[in-house]
Amino acid sequence: MATKTQKTNTALEKKARAAVSELDKLGKPITNANVREQIGPCSFRDLTPIVKAIKAEREARAKAESAVPDMPEEVAELTTALWEAAFRAADEAAAVSRRAHAEEVAELRKNLDEWETDVGTVEDELAAMTARAQGAEAATAELEDQVANLRMVIAGLEGRLLGRQEAARAAAKADKNAETNLEDACQMPLFDDPAGEEGLPLAEDGGDAMHEDLGRVNEDDGDLDDEAA
């Protein structure tokens, strides 16, 4: 019974392999259904492990064919020597480039230090100028306050001066009116009779004393006018 089953499985495996080859030619995928379609009616229970084994063999063979073989020792030694020579040449060129870059970086750092120093100097000068400007603003504000106070004082003095001038003008005007009245009074005859009948006798100086009094009054008025001016 076992021998018959083995023969059956062997025959089924041959048919399955032939079906797989045919499917490769047709460009169809290797599946249980496609293999069964090629070989005819059979049990999936018997066919499935056979198809699975065939697919595993094909995958292993494909990997073996695509795998890179180990490098021969002679080729490996030559490759190592070439690699070392190429690395040294590249490292030497890179060393020159690194030195050039290092010098450039050092120069840039030096310039950066100088720029930072210049910036610090400018900042100090700016701070000093700002302080001077603030001091000037404070001094200007103080001077403006002083000017405002002086203007108030001047305005007060001008007001007082105007008041005094008005008072002087009023006094001068009053004195002039008094002088006019006095002159009018002096020109009026005190007596109808020049000989002094029925009245007081005339002064011996003929009115000179009266004129002297009027002269003094005029001088006083002139002084008031000068003071008012």
Summary of the structure (lengths in Angstrom):
residues: 229
radius of gyration: 70.5
end to end distance: 163.1
largest distance: 208.1
contacts: 486
relative contact order: 0.04
helix: 84%
strand: 0%
